[in-house]
Amino acid sequence: MPQTALHDGEEIDSTDCNDGIWGAIHRHKPPVKVQCRGCGGQMWAKESMLENRFFSHVSKPSNCPSQGETAEHRELKSLLARAIRDLGWEARLEATPEDGDQGGWRADVLAVDPVSRRRLAFEVQLAGMTVTTGRERMDKYARDGIDTYWVTAKNAWWLWRIPGFLLQDSDGEPQVARGAAHFGPRHSAPQALALGESMYWQPPEDSTLTKLLADIFDGFVAIHEIEAHGTFGLEGCHSARKHETNITALVNSESVLREASYLQMLAAKDAEQTQLELERKRQLANDKRRDRDRKAWEAAVAKNHHDDNSVSYFEEFCQSQARVIEQVVPILQSMCGEDDAVLIGVVPRELSAPSQSAGVVRDDGKDWCYVNGDHTTADGALLWLKKGQAFGKRVAIVCPNPRFLRPKVDELWRQWGVTLYVETTEQAEELAPLIGYDLGNITVVGSDS
């Protein structure tokens, strides 16, 4: 049974017309017939026992869009219309498309902002409906720039699959059960996101219809697709089940931004852990290669089939690197605050005590020492500066080995912004042309510096 009709070409809204207009068509002698906006059939103006106004067809139509609407359906439409008007918006019952719309829809209640002309459709749904049907109807509204909100008085199974809310009457005041969800920690705590506390979508709180509509109109509530990942805090909702993957909910708009920040933080942590794991695996592989090479050299020495020049070069390189590290580390430590630290290695680790050659690993009693590098450092010792809790920054490469330079490694060093340290001018002169550096870009810290 419709709540709007045409009389002498003018639209009459039974929920919004004054007593004078209503009295001219209701129980008038002789009876006044009005026209149905949906099917064009003749109707009478009527009132329910609760004095709710509506229109009834003179004869039952076969193709009217309003056919099948119950008294409860009409009451919910009236509640919505009154609440919308109380907030200063226009409420059009049984609204149809305007000029320029693609159409294909008929809104139970269409809310219109009197200033911006923004339109929102509210559809009362008491009968059964599939999610597919609901989304198809929403798509028709969306073509004309209209968001759709579904309203029901039942715990419908499609709630949280399409945007909507459960409307109940509490002592004459329309109440919304489970209105807008919010995103935050399970136990509220200040700066929970900054502290890294786990965050979740929390169950929506009950609200009055007026407050929820005001929040929707003011942009404080939004329609949001939530990835449930097997758990979701909407207790009591049919779609809050473990097999659900996506939930469409009305949520606090600020929570959408909070969720985005939280997911970005988690992604950054995952990326950092992944990078650390890759560096760890690379270091392990490098250590195995070093052990294999060292054993080969030791075996060659033992069998007296070695190249004296190669072994001598290797030992001299390690000794030079150790001396330079012992001079560079104090320079970096002077830049450190109380919570800062100097780290060493491709995978950064804390330096050992100063008595242990500033963290340089000695090789089982030999008189030279060696710090594992890899192809990204040309076997040079990589030094890091760690500021507070932040991840360390690469700041220096000590004695990169010209024999282990890889193509474009200089581009990587420039990208890192590291300083190159060597012990002698001769080492700097050997290294500079191989990597396209000026001598002034390589720091010599030895006796001839």
C-alpha positions as CSV (number, residue, x, y, z in Angstrom):
1,M,0.0,0.0,0.0
2,P,1.6,3.3,-1.1
3,Q,2.2,6.3,1.0
4,T,2.3,8.7,-1.9
5,A,-0.3,9.5,-4.6
6,L,-1.2,12.0,-7.3
7,H,-4.2,14.3,-6.9
8,D,-5.0,16.7,-9.8
9,G,-1.4,16.2,-11.0
10,E,0.2,17.1,-7.7
11,E,2.1,14.6,-5.5
12,I,0.8,14.0,-2.0
13,D,3.0,12.4,0.6
14,S,0.8,11.0,3.4
15,T,3.6,11.3,5.9
16,D,4.3,14.9,5.2
17,C,1.1,16.7,4.1
18,N,-0.8,19.0,6.4
19,D,-4.2,18.3,7.8
20,G,-5.9,20.7,5.3
21,I,-4.6,18.8,2.3
22,W,-5.3,15.4,3.9
23,G,-8.8,16.4,5.0
24,A,-9.6,17.4,1.4
25,I,-9.2,13.8,0.2
26,H,-9.8,11.6,3.3
27,R,-13.4,10.8,4.1
28,H,-14.6,13.5,1.8
29,K,-18.2,13.5,0.6
30,P,-18.4,12.5,-2.2
31,P,-15.2,10.2,-1.9
32,V,-12.1,11.6,-3.6
33,K,-10.1,9.2,-5.7
34,V,-6.4,9.7,-6.1
35,Q,-4.0,8.1,-8.6
36,C,-1.2,5.6,-7.8
37,R,2.2,6.9,-8.8
38,G,3.4,3.3,-9.4
39,C,0.7,1.7,-11.6
40,G,-1.8,4.6,-12.3
41,G,-4.7,2.9,-10.6
42,Q,-7.4,4.6,-8.5
43,M,-6.9,4.8,-4.8
44,W,-8.6,6.0,-1.6
45,A,-6.9,7.9,1.2
46,K,-7.0,5.9,4.5
47,E,-5.8,5.9,8.1
48,S,-4.8,2.9,10.2
49,M,-6.0,2.2,13.8
50,L,-2.9,4.0,14.9
51,E,-3.8,7.0,12.7
52,N,-1.0,6.3,10.2
53,R,-2.0,7.7,6.8
54,F,-1.7,5.7,3.6
55,F,-3.4,5.0,0.3
56,S,-5.3,1.9,-0.8
57,H,-6.2,0.8,-4.3
58,V,-9.8,0.7,-5.2
59,S,-9.2,-2.7,-6.8
60,K,-6.3,-4.9,-6.3
61,P,-3.7,-4.3,-9.0
62,S,-1.6,-7.0,-10.6
63,N,1.5,-5.0,-11.4
64,C,1.9,-2.2,-8.8
65,P,5.5,-1.8,-7.3
66,S,3.9,-1.2,-3.9
67,Q,2.0,-4.5,-3.9
68,G,2.8,-6.6,-0.9
69,E,3.9,-3.8,1.4
70,T,2.7,-4.5,4.9
71,A,1.7,-2.2,7.7
72,E,5.1,-2.8,9.3
73,H,6.8,-1.9,6.0
74,R,4.9,1.4,5.9
75,E,5.7,2.1,9.5
76,L,9.4,1.7,9.0
77,K,9.3,4.0,5.9
78,S,7.5,6.6,8.0
79,L,10.0,6.3,10.9
80,L,12.9,6.9,8.4
81,A,11.2,9.8,6.7
82,R,10.5,11.6,10.0
83,A,14.1,11.1,11.3
84,I,15.5,12.3,8.0
85,R,13.4,15.4,8.0
86,D,14.2,16.1,11.6
87,L,17.9,16.4,10.6
88,G,17.1,19.0,7.9
89,W,17.2,16.7,4.9
90,E,14.5,16.1,2.4
91,A,12.8,12.7,2.6
92,R,11.0,11.5,-0.6
93,L,8.9,8.3,-0.2
94,E,8.6,5.9,-3.1
95,A,11.0,8.2,-5.1
96,T,11.6,7.6,-8.7
97,P,14.6,8.7,-11.0
98,E,15.0,12.3,-12.0
99,D,15.9,13.7,-15.4
100,G,19.4,12.7,-16.3
101,D,19.3,9.5,-14.2
102,Q,19.8,6.1,-15.8
103,G,17.0,4.9,-13.6
104,G,15.7,1.4,-13.0
105,W,15.0,2.0,-9.3
106,R,12.3,3.1,-6.9
107,A,13.5,4.1,-3.5
108,D,11.3,3.4,-0.4
109,V,12.8,6.6,1.1
110,L,15.3,8.9,-0.8
111,A,17.2,11.3,1.5
112,V,18.3,14.5,-0.3
113,D,20.7,17.1,1.2
114,P,19.0,20.5,0.6
115,V,22.4,22.2,-0.1
116,S,24.6,19.7,-2.0
117,R,21.7,17.7,-3.4
118,R,23.6,14.5,-2.4
119,R,21.2,11.5,-2.5
120,L,21.0,8.4,-0.3
121,A,18.5,5.6,-0.8
122,F,17.0,3.7,2.2
123,E,15.4,0.4,1.3
124,V,13.1,-1.3,3.8
125,Q,13.5,-5.1,3.4
126,L,11.4,-7.4,5.5
127,A,10.8,-10.3,3.1
128,G,13.6,-12.7,2.1
129,M,16.2,-11.5,-0.4
130,T,19.4,-12.9,-1.9
131,V,22.6,-11.0,-1.7
132,T,22.8,-11.1,-5.4
133,T,19.4,-9.4,-5.8
134,G,20.4,-6.7,-3.2
135,R,23.7,-6.0,-5.0
136,E,21.9,-5.7,-8.4
137,R,19.5,-3.1,-7.0
138,M,22.4,-1.3,-5.4
139,D,24.3,-1.2,-8.7
140,K,21.3,0.6,-10.3
141,Y,21.4,3.3,-7.6
142,A,25.2,3.5,-7.9
143,R,24.9,4.3,-11.6
144,D,23.1,7.5,-10.6
145,G,25.6,8.3,-7.8
146,I,23.4,7.1,-4.9
147,D,24.6,5.1,-2.0
148,T,22.1,2.5,-0.7
149,Y,21.4,1.5,2.9
150,W,19.2,-1.5,3.7
151,V,16.8,-1.4,6.7
152,T,15.2,-4.3,8.4
153,A,13.4,-5.2,11.6
154,K,14.6,-8.8,11.5
155,N,17.9,-10.4,12.0
156,A,18.2,-10.9,8.3
157,W,21.0,-13.2,7.1
158,W,22.1,-10.7,4.5
159,L,23.1,-8.2,7.1
160,W,26.9,-7.6,6.9
161,R,26.9,-8.8,3.4
162,I,25.3,-5.7,2.0
163,P,25.3,-2.3,3.8
164,G,22.4,-2.0,6.2
165,F,21.2,-2.0,9.8
166,L,18.6,-3.6,12.1
167,L,15.9,-1.1,13.3
168,Q,14.0,-1.7,16.4
169,D,11.3,0.2,18.4
170,S,12.2,0.9,22.0
171,D,9.6,2.8,24.0
172,G,8.6,4.7,21.0
173,E,12.2,5.7,20.1
174,P,13.6,4.0,17.0
175,Q,16.8,2.2,18.0
176,V,19.5,0.7,15.7
177,A,20.9,-2.6,16.9
178,R,24.6,-3.0,16.0
179,G,25.1,0.2,14.1
180,A,28.6,1.2,13.1
181,A,31.7,-1.0,13.8
182,H,35.0,0.5,14.9
183,F,38.6,-0.5,14.6
184,G,41.0,-0.6,17.6
185,P,42.6,-2.7,20.3
186,R,40.5,-5.3,22.1
187,H,41.3,-3.4,25.3
188,S,41.3,0.3,24.8
189,A,44.7,1.9,25.4
190,P,46.1,5.4,24.5
191,Q,48.3,5.4,21.4
192,A,47.6,1.6,20.8
193,L,48.5,1.8,17.2
194,A,51.8,3.6,17.9
195,L,52.6,1.1,20.5
196,G,52.1,-1.8,18.1
197,E,49.3,-3.3,20.0
198,S,47.1,-5.8,18.0
199,M,44.1,-4.1,16.5
200,Y,40.8,-5.6,15.4
201,W,37.4,-4.6,14.1
202,Q,35.2,-4.3,17.2
203,P,31.4,-5.1,17.4
204,P,29.1,-2.3,16.4
205,E,27.4,-0.4,19.2
206,D,23.7,0.2,19.5
207,S,22.5,3.6,18.6
208,T,19.4,5.7,18.0
209,L,18.2,6.0,14.5
210,T,18.6,9.8,14.6
211,K,22.3,9.5,15.7
212,L,23.2,6.9,13.0
213,L,21.5,9.0,10.2
214,A,23.3,12.1,11.4
215,D,26.6,10.3,11.4
216,I,25.9,9.0,7.9
217,F,24.9,12.5,6.6
218,D,28.0,14.1,8.2
219,G,30.4,11.5,6.9
220,F,31.3,10.0,10.2
221,V,30.0,6.6,9.1
222,A,31.0,4.9,5.9
223,I,30.3,1.7,4.0
224,H,33.5,-0.4,4.2
225,E,34.5,-3.9,3.0
226,I,36.3,-5.8,5.8
227,E,38.5,-8.8,5.2
228,A,37.4,-11.1,8.0
229,H,40.4,-13.5,7.8
230,G,38.4,-16.1,9.7
231,T,37.6,-14.0,12.8
232,F,35.5,-10.9,13.2
233,G,34.0,-9.3,16.2
234,L,30.4,-8.9,15.1
235,E,29.0,-11.3,17.6
236,G,25.4,-12.2,16.9
237,C,25.5,-11.4,13.2
238,H,24.9,-14.2,10.8
239,S,27.9,-13.4,8.7
240,A,30.4,-13.4,11.6
241,R,31.3,-17.0,10.9
242,K,34.7,-18.6,10.4
243,H,34.1,-19.4,6.8
244,E,33.4,-15.8,5.9
245,T,36.1,-13.9,4.0
246,N,34.5,-10.5,3.4
247,I,32.0,-8.5,5.4
248,T,30.3,-5.3,4.3
249,A,29.6,-3.1,7.3
250,L,28.8,0.4,8.4
251,V,31.9,1.6,10.2
252,N,33.3,4.6,11.9
253,S,35.0,6.6,9.1
254,E,38.0,7.4,11.3
255,S,38.4,3.6,11.7
256,V,38.9,3.2,8.0
257,L,42.0,5.4,8.2
258,R,43.2,3.7,11.4
259,E,42.9,0.3,9.7
260,A,44.9,1.5,6.7
261,S,47.7,2.8,9.0
262,Y,47.7,-0.4,10.9
263,L,47.9,-2.6,7.8
264,Q,50.7,-0.4,6.4
265,M,52.6,-0.8,9.7
266,L,52.2,-4.6,9.5
267,A,53.3,-4.7,5.9
268,A,56.4,-2.6,6.8
269,K,57.2,-5.1,9.6
270,D,56.7,-8.0,7.3
271,A,59.0,-6.4,4.7
272,E,61.6,-5.7,7.4
273,Q,61.5,-9.3,8.6
274,T,61.7,-10.6,5.1
275,Q,64.7,-8.5,4.4
276,L,66.4,-9.6,7.6
277,E,65.7,-13.2,6.7
278,L,67.2,-12.7,3.3
279,E,70.3,-11.1,4.7
280,R,70.6,-13.9,7.3
281,K,70.5,-16.5,4.5
282,R,72.9,-14.6,2.4
283,Q,75.3,-14.3,5.3
284,L,75.1,-18.0,6.1
285,A,75.8,-18.8,2.4
286,N,78.7,-16.3,2.5
287,D,80.1,-17.8,5.7
288,K,80.0,-21.3,4.1
289,R,81.9,-20.0,1.1
290,R,84.5,-18.3,3.4
291,D,85.0,-21.5,5.4
292,R,85.4,-23.5,2.2
293,D,87.9,-21.0,0.7
294,R,89.8,-20.8,4.0
295,K,90.0,-24.6,4.3
296,A,91.3,-24.7,0.7
297,W,94.0,-22.2,1.5
298,E,95.0,-24.0,4.6
299,A,95.1,-27.3,2.7
300,A,97.2,-25.8,0.0
301,V,99.7,-24.4,2.6
302,A,99.8,-27.8,4.3
303,K,100.7,-29.6,1.1
304,N,103.0,-26.8,0.0
305,H,101.1,-26.4,-3.3
306,H,99.9,-22.9,-2.7
307,D,100.6,-19.6,-4.3
308,D,102.7,-17.7,-1.8
309,N,101.6,-14.4,-3.3
310,S,97.9,-15.1,-2.9
311,V,98.1,-16.2,0.7
312,S,100.4,-13.3,1.5
313,Y,97.9,-10.9,-0.1
314,F,94.9,-12.3,1.8
315,E,96.7,-12.1,5.1
316,E,97.8,-8.6,4.4
317,F,94.3,-7.5,3.3
318,C,92.8,-8.9,6.6
319,Q,95.4,-7.2,8.7
320,S,94.9,-3.9,6.9
321,Q,91.1,-4.1,7.3
322,A,91.4,-4.8,11.0
323,R,93.6,-1.7,11.6
324,V,91.2,0.5,9.6
325,I,88.2,-0.8,11.5
326,E,89.9,0.0,14.8
327,Q,90.3,3.6,13.7
328,V,86.9,4.1,12.0
329,V,84.7,2.6,14.8
330,P,85.6,5.3,17.4
331,I,84.7,8.0,14.8
332,L,81.3,6.5,14.4
333,Q,80.8,5.9,18.1
334,S,81.5,9.6,18.7
335,M,78.3,10.2,16.7
336,C,76.2,7.9,18.9
337,G,73.8,8.9,21.6
338,E,73.0,6.9,24.7
339,D,70.6,4.6,22.9
340,D,72.6,4.4,19.6
341,A,75.1,1.7,18.5
342,V,77.6,0.9,15.8
343,L,76.9,-2.5,14.1
344,I,79.2,-4.6,11.9
345,G,78.6,-7.1,9.1
346,V,76.4,-7.6,6.1
347,V,73.8,-8.8,8.6
348,P,74.3,-6.2,11.3
349,R,75.4,-7.4,14.7
350,E,76.7,-5.7,17.9
351,L,80.4,-5.0,18.2
352,S,82.4,-7.1,20.7
353,A,84.4,-5.6,23.5
354,P,87.1,-3.1,22.4
355,S,89.8,-5.5,23.5
356,Q,88.6,-7.8,20.7
357,S,89.8,-5.6,18.0
358,A,86.6,-3.5,17.8
359,G,84.5,-6.6,16.9
360,V,86.8,-8.0,14.3
361,V,86.7,-11.8,14.4
362,R,90.2,-13.3,14.9
363,D,91.0,-16.4,13.0
364,D,92.0,-19.1,15.6
365,G,95.3,-17.6,16.9
366,K,96.6,-16.2,13.6
367,D,98.1,-12.7,13.6
368,W,95.5,-11.4,11.2
369,C,91.8,-10.9,11.4
370,Y,88.9,-10.9,9.0
371,V,85.3,-9.6,8.9
372,N,82.9,-11.3,6.5
373,G,81.6,-9.2,3.6
374,D,79.9,-10.3,0.5
375,H,79.6,-9.4,-3.2
376,T,77.6,-6.2,-2.3
377,T,80.6,-4.9,-0.3
378,A,83.4,-6.4,-2.4
379,D,84.4,-8.3,0.8
380,G,84.7,-5.0,2.6
381,A,83.5,-4.8,6.3
382,L,80.1,-3.1,6.4
383,L,79.5,-0.7,9.3
384,W,76.0,0.5,10.4
385,L,74.8,3.3,12.7
386,K,71.7,2.4,14.7
387,K,69.8,5.3,16.1
388,G,67.5,4.3,19.0
389,Q,64.9,1.7,18.1
390,A,65.2,2.5,14.3
391,F,66.6,0.0,11.9
392,G,70.3,0.6,11.3
393,K,71.6,2.7,8.4
394,R,74.7,1.6,6.4
395,V,77.4,4.3,6.8
396,A,80.7,2.8,5.9
397,I,82.6,0.1,3.9
398,V,86.1,-0.7,5.2
399,C,88.7,-1.9,2.7
400,P,86.6,-3.2,-0.2
401,N,88.8,-5.7,-2.1
402,P,89.5,-4.7,-5.7
403,R,89.7,-8.4,-6.6
404,F,86.1,-9.0,-5.7
405,L,84.4,-6.0,-7.3
406,R,81.2,-6.8,-9.1
407,P,79.6,-4.8,-12.0
408,K,77.6,-1.8,-10.9
409,V,78.5,-2.3,-7.2
410,D,79.5,1.4,-7.2
411,E,75.9,2.4,-8.0
412,L,74.7,0.4,-5.0
413,W,77.3,2.1,-2.7
414,R,76.2,5.6,-3.9
415,Q,72.6,4.6,-3.3
416,W,73.4,3.5,0.2
417,G,75.4,6.8,0.8
418,V,78.3,5.0,2.5
419,T,81.8,6.3,3.0
420,L,84.7,4.1,1.7
421,Y,87.7,3.7,4.1
422,V,91.1,2.3,3.2
423,E,94.5,2.3,5.0
424,T,96.8,3.6,2.3
425,T,96.8,6.0,-0.6
426,E,98.0,3.1,-2.7
427,Q,94.9,1.2,-1.9
428,A,92.7,4.2,-2.7
429,E,94.5,4.7,-6.1
430,E,94.0,1.1,-7.0
431,L,90.3,1.1,-6.0
432,A,89.2,4.6,-7.4
433,P,89.4,4.0,-11.1
434,L,87.8,0.6,-10.9
435,I,84.6,2.0,-9.4
436,G,84.6,5.5,-11.0
437,Y,85.3,7.4,-7.8
438,D,87.5,10.4,-7.4
439,L,90.3,9.9,-4.9
440,G,88.7,12.6,-2.8
441,N,85.7,10.3,-2.3
442,I,87.7,7.6,-0.6
443,T,88.9,8.2,2.9
444,V,92.5,7.1,3.9
445,V,93.0,6.6,7.6
446,G,96.4,4.9,7.7
447,S,99.8,6.5,8.5
448,D,100.2,8.1,5.0
449,S,96.8,9.8,5.2
